[in-house]
C-alpha cells in the first residue's frame, strides 16, 4: 500500500528541517525561500511498541514495521495557482500525495526570515488553503465545461457528475475547501480522477523553537485564533520543534530523551507526528508473528479479513477460508499462543470479521 503525506507550507517555515528530522536524511534546509525545488521523498517507520514486544515474544529473526512516505514539497507563495513562484510544480506535486501536512511557524525569531514579513500562522494557512482552493476551482470548472456538453446527450452518469461538480464549484467559489461539500463515498469515486487538492485529508503542523518566543507558550492572540480555526475545521494538528528534533535525529532511547529534556523539549514530536499522520490516512495495523518474522501490516480502517489479507498477498482475498485472531495485548499478557489459547483469547473468524487495530492474525487459505 503506497501511502504518502506531502509536507507543505510557505517558504522558510521549517519544512525541510522537519523532513530531515523525520527521515534522518540530508536535504538543503537553508534560510532562504525556494530552497526546496524538487521534492525529496523519505520512507518513515511507524513507531509501535507492540511490534517490538511481539518480536521479542516470538524471538523473531526479523522485525518489519509499518511505514509512511513523507514528501518534502517546495514552498508555496501567494499566486501559486496562477503560476507564481514554483506554483505549478508545487501544486502538481501535492496532487500525487494522499494527505497534506501544512507546516506553519508559531515562533518569533528576527534572525529567521518569514516570507510574509510577519509571524501569523492563521494568515499562513489562509494563503496556502486559498491557493489550493483556487487550483481546485480551475480544475472543477474545466471539467464542468466538458460535462455540460456531454450532459446534453442525457447520460445519467454524466448528469450525476455534473451535479457533483456544480456543488463543488459553489463551495470553492465561497473560498471553502472541497471537503466542505461533504460528498458521499460513491460521489468521491465519481470525481476521483480530478485529484482535487482540498479533498485530501489535512493536518496542521505547528512549528515552535526552543529558546524563542513561542505563541503557544504565551497564549498569544494569534495562537488562540489558530486553535479556534483548527477546532472549527475538525482538522488534526501536532505541535513540534522541528529544529530540536533535527538535532536529536541521530540519537535513540534514553540518550535522546535526556537531551530533549536538556534542550527544553517535552514530548517526542516526531513520533507524535508519524502516528498522527498514520491516523490522518485512516489506517490501522495488524501483525503477523513467528520465529522467522514479526511484521506490522497496514490496512484501511474497516477492512474485513479477506481484504486485510491482501496486504500480505492479493490471492488471500479470493482464497480466504478463515483467520485465527488474537489481540496483541492478550497475546503479550498470556506470554504466547499456548497461554492465550488456554484463556480463550484466540478465536477463529470468518469472511465478515472486521479487523481491529492491534490484531495478530494467521490467515488460513
C-alpha positions in Angstrom: 0.0 0.0 0.0 1.6 3.2 -1.2 0.7 6.0 1.3 2.3 9.4 1.2 2.0 12.7 3.0 3.1 15.9 1.5 4.8 18.4 3.8 3.8 21.8 2.5 3.8 25.4 3.7 5.1 28.9 2.9 8.9 29.1 2.2 11.2 29.1 5.2 8.8 27.8 7.9 10.8 24.7 8.7 9.5 22.1 6.2 12.9 20.7 5.1 14.2 20.8 8.7 11.2 18.7 9.7 11.7 16.4 6.8 15.4 15.9 7.8 14.3 15.0 11.3 11.7 12.6 10.1 13.8 10.7 7.7 17.3 11.3 9.0 18.3 12.3 5.5 20.2 15.4 4.5 18.3 17.8 2.1 19.1 21.5 2.0 17.4 23.5 4.8 18.8 26.9 4.4 17.4 30.3 5.5 16.0 31.5 2.2 12.9 30.9 0.1 12.6 28.1 -2.5 15.4 26.1 -1.0 13.4 23.0 -1.9 12.7 22.8 -5.6 12.5 19.1 -6.4 10.5 17.1 -3.7 12.5 14.8 -1.5 10.9 11.5 -0.5 11.6 9.6 2.7 10.1 6.3 4.0 9.5 6.5 7.7 8.7 3.6 10.1 5.6 4.0 12.2 6.5 3.8 16.0 4.7 0.9 17.6 6.0 -0.7 20.8 3.6 -3.6 20.3 5.6 -4.7 17.2 8.8 -5.0 19.2 7.2 -6.7 22.1 5.7 -9.3 19.8 9.0 -9.8 18.1 10.7 -10.4 21.4 8.0 -12.8 22.5 8.4 -14.8 19.3 12.2 -14.5 19.2 11.8 -13.4 15.6 14.8 -13.2 13.2 13.4 -10.1 11.5 11.2 -7.3 12.7 9.5 -5.2 10.0 7.5 -2.0 10.9 4.7 -0.3 9.0 5.8 2.7 7.1 4.6 6.1 5.8 6.1 8.0 3.0 6.8 11.7 3.5 7.4 14.1 0.6 9.1 17.5 1.2 7.5 19.8 -1.3 8.7 23.3 -2.5 7.4 26.3 -0.6 4.2 27.9 -1.8 3.7 31.6 -2.3 0.6 33.7 -2.8 -0.4 33.4 -6.5 0.8 29.8 -6.8 -2.5 28.8 -8.5 -1.6 31.4 -11.2 1.9 30.1 -11.6 3.7 32.4 -9.2 7.0 31.2 -7.7 7.1 27.4 -8.2 3.3 27.3 -8.2 2.5 24.8 -10.9 5.2 22.4 -9.8 4.2 22.8 -6.2 0.5 22.0 -7.0 1.3 19.1 -9.3 3.5 17.5 -6.5 0.7 17.8 -4.0 -1.7 16.0 -6.4 0.4 12.9 -6.1 0.2 12.5 -2.3 -2.6 11.0 -0.2 -2.7 13.6 2.5 -1.3 17.0 3.4 0.7 18.2 6.4 0.7 22.0 6.5 3.7 23.4 8.4 3.2 26.8 10.0 5.5 28.8 12.2 4.5 29.7 15.7 7.7 31.3 17.0 9.2 34.7 16.8 12.8 35.0 15.7 14.2 38.1 13.9 17.2 36.0 12.6 14.9 33.8 10.5 13.2 35.4 7.5 9.4 35.0 7.1 8.3 35.4 3.5 5.2 37.4 4.6 7.3 39.7 6.8 5.3 38.7 9.9 4.6 35.6 12.0 0.9 34.8 11.8 0.1 31.1 11.5 -3.6 31.6 10.6 -2.7 34.1 7.9 -0.2 31.5 6.5 -2.9 28.8 6.5 -5.3 31.1 4.7 -2.8 31.8 2.0 -2.0 28.1 1.5 -5.6 26.9 1.6 -6.8 29.7 -0.8 -4.2 28.7 -3.4 -5.3 25.1 -3.1 -8.9 26.2 -3.4 -8.2 28.3 -6.5 -6.3 25.5 -8.1 -9.3 23.1 -7.5 -11.7 25.6 -8.8 -9.8 25.8 -12.1 -9.8 22.0 -12.3 -13.6 21.7 -11.5 -14.6 24.5 -13.9 -12.6 22.9 -16.7 -14.2 19.5 -16.2 -17.6 21.1 -15.7 -17.4 22.7 -19.1 -16.9 19.3 -20.7 -19.6 17.7 -18.6 -22.2 20.3 -19.6 -21.6 19.4 -23.2 -21.7 15.7 -22.6 -24.9 16.0 -20.4 -26.9 17.1 -23.4 -26.9 13.5 -24.5 -28.8 12.6 -21.4 -26.2 10.2 -20.0 -27.2 9.6 -16.3 -23.6 9.1 -15.2 -22.6 12.5 -16.7 -25.6 14.2 -15.3 -24.7 12.9 -11.8 -21.1 14.1 -12.3 -22.3 17.5 -13.4 -24.5 17.8 -10.3 -21.5 17.0 -8.1 -19.2 19.4 -9.9 -21.7 22.2 -9.6 -21.8 21.6 -5.8 -18.1 21.7 -5.6 -17.9 24.8 -7.8 -20.2 26.7 -5.3 -18.2 25.6 -2.3 -14.8 26.5 -3.9 -16.1 29.9 -5.1 -17.0 30.6 -1.5 -13.3 30.1 -0.7 -14.0 26.8 1.2 -12.2 23.5 0.9 -13.8 20.9 -1.3 -14.2 18.8 1.9 -17.0 21.2 2.9 -19.2 19.8 0.1 -19.5 16.6 2.3 -19.6 14.2 -0.6 -20.7 10.6 -0.2 -18.0 7.9 -0.8 -19.7 7.0 -4.1 -19.7 10.7 -5.2 -16.0 11.0 -4.3 -15.4 8.0 -6.5 -17.1 9.7 -9.5 -14.7 12.7 -9.4 -11.7 10.8 -8.1 -9.8 11.3 -11.4 -9.7 15.1 -10.7 -7.4 14.5 -7.8 -8.7 17.6 -6.0 -6.2 19.0 -3.5 -8.7 20.2 -0.9 -10.5 16.8 -0.8 -7.3 15.3 0.7 -7.1 15.0 4.5 -5.2 17.9 6.0 -3.2 18.1 9.3 -1.6 21.2 10.6 2.0 21.0 12.0 2.7 23.9 14.4 6.5 24.5 14.4 7.9 26.1 17.5 11.5 26.8 18.6 13.3 26.2 21.9 14.7 29.4 23.3 12.5 31.6 21.1 9.2 33.3 21.9 6.6 30.7 21.1 3.0 31.8 20.5 1.6 28.7 22.3 3.7 29.3 25.4 2.5 32.9 25.8 -1.1 32.0 24.7 -0.7 34.8 22.1 -3.9 36.1 20.5 -2.6 34.7 17.2 -2.4 31.2 18.7 -5.9 31.5 20.2 -7.3 32.3 16.8 -5.3 29.5 15.2 -6.7 27.0 17.7 -10.3 28.2 17.2 -9.8 27.7 13.4 -8.4 24.2 13.8 -11.2 23.2 16.2 -13.9 24.5 13.9 -12.4 22.9 10.8 -12.2 19.5 12.6 -8.6 19.0 11.4 -5.9 17.3 13.3 -2.8 19.1 14.5 0.5 18.4 16.2 3.0 20.8 17.9 6.6 20.1 17.1 10.0 21.8 17.4 11.5 20.8 14.1 14.9 22.3 14.9 15.2 20.4 18.1 14.0 17.2 16.5 16.6 17.7 13.8 19.4 18.0 16.4 18.2 14.8 18.0 17.6 12.8 14.8 20.7 10.6 15.2 20.0 9.7 18.9 17.9 6.9 20.3 16.3 5.8 23.6 17.4 7.2 26.9 20.1 9.4 25.4 17.5 11.1 23.1 15.1 11.6 26.0 17.8 13.1 28.2 19.0 15.5 25.5 15.4 16.5 24.7 14.8 17.4 28.3 18.1 19.4 28.5 17.1 21.3 25.4 13.7 22.2 26.7 11.6 19.7 24.7 8.7 17.7 26.2 7.2 15.0 24.0 8.7 13.1 21.2 7.4 15.4 18.5 8.5 13.1 15.6 6.8 10.0 16.9 3.6 12.0 17.6 3.7 13.4 14.0 4.2 10.0 12.4 1.4 8.4 14.5 -1.0 11.3 13.7 -0.1 11.1 10.0 -1.0 7.3 10.1 -4.3 8.2 11.7 -4.9 11.0 9.2 -4.8 8.5 6.4 -7.4 6.3 8.1 -5.0 3.5 8.7 -4.7 0.7 11.3 -2.1 -2.0 11.9 -2.4 -5.7 12.3 0.5 -8.1 13.0 1.9 -11.5 12.0 4.5 -13.0 14.3 6.7 -16.1 14.4 10.3 -17.2 14.6 11.1 -16.0 11.1 9.5 -12.6 11.2 7.2 -10.3 13.2 5.7 -7.7 10.8 3.2 -4.8 11.0 0.8 -4.7 8.1 -1.0 -1.5 7.0 -4.7 -1.6 6.1 -7.6 0.8 5.9 -9.8 1.0 9.0 -13.0 -1.0 8.4 -11.5 -3.7 6.1 -12.8 -7.2 6.5 -10.4 -10.1 7.0 -10.2 -11.3 3.3 -9.4 -7.7 2.2 -6.9 -7.3 5.0 -5.2 -10.4 3.8 -4.3 -8.7 0.5 -1.7 -6.6 2.4 0.2 -9.9 2.5 -0.8 -11.3 -0.9 -3.5 -10.4 -3.3 -4.6 -14.1 -3.6 -5.7 -14.0 0.1 -8.9 -12.2 -0.7 -10.2 -15.0 -3.1 -8.6 -17.9 -1.3 -9.5 -16.9 2.2 -11.0 -19.7 4.3 -10.7 -18.4 7.9 -8.4 -16.4 10.2 -7.0 -17.2 13.6 -7.2 -13.9 15.5 -5.9 -12.7 18.9 -5.5 -9.2 20.2 -1.8 -8.3 20.6 -2.5 -7.2 24.2 -4.0 -10.6 25.1 -1.2 -12.5 23.4 1.5 -10.5 25.2 -0.3 -10.7 28.5 -0.6 -14.5 28.2 3.1 -14.9 27.3 2.4 -16.6 23.9 -0.1 -18.6 21.9 -0.3 -21.5 24.4 -1.3 -19.3 27.2 -3.7 -17.2 25.0 -5.5 -20.4 23.9 -5.9 -21.6 27.5 -7.6 -18.3 28.3 -9.8 -18.5 25.2 -8.3 -15.3 23.7 -7.5 -17.0 20.4 -10.6 -17.2 18.1 -11.5 -18.3 14.6 -13.1 -15.6 12.4 -14.7 -15.8 9.0 -15.1 -13.5 6.0 -17.3 -11.0 7.7 -14.8 -10.2 10.5 -13.7 -6.6 10.6 -10.0 -6.4 11.5 -9.1 -4.3 14.6 -6.0 -2.3 15.2 -3.5 -4.5 17.1 -4.9 -7.8 16.0 -2.4 -10.6 15.5 -3.7 -12.8 12.6 -2.8 -16.1 11.0 -4.7 -16.5 7.7 -5.9 -19.9 6.5 -6.1 -20.0 2.7 
